[in-house]
Amino acid sequence: MLHPDYQYTPKLIHSMSYVIANEVYPVVLGSRILGRGALKGGMPLYKYIANRWLTFFQNVLMRQKLSEYHTGYRAFSGEALRAIDYHANSEDFVFDNQMLAQLFFKGFEIAEMTCPTKYFDEASSINIRRSTKYGFGVLATACAYRLQKWRLAKFKIFA
């Protein structure tokens, strides 16, 4: 899955697919954070700070160690996609984040590959209102994950 905002190079598709095809990892993310690609590529500082904060929060609650959860560059094996009920997810931006939580909940490992990005005026970008809604959705997803792991609640996306 490559978000159509022209911020990511499609040149990594082959490498990401290779990792999955050779059964090294079932999921691969293109990370803007590894290799310092985000700020170097022009990511606005406020988005970078929000990304880092949300990622930290998610890593703590979900007991993982991703460099970022918010990339628009992802590759999934068929096995990984069949293992989760992505139809139970939101139809908004948080959908991608919910998929990662579902995959971790099912015990899948996720690899990351450094990915350069470019931010420019013509590239589509989520506005501040939608970004805020997304951020709260991310926090809710991470909290739901932890509550279900602790068996204190049940959520449809983790059924």
Buried (B, 14 or more C-beta within 10 A) or exposed (E): EBBEBBBBBEEBBEEBEEBBEEEEBBBBBBBBBBEEBBBEBEBEEEBBEBBBEBBEBBBEBBEBEBBBBBBBBBBBBEEBEEBBEBEEBBEEBBEBBBBBBBBBBEEBEBBBBBBBBBBEEEBEBBEEEEBEBBBEBBBBBBBBBBBBBEEEEEBEBBE
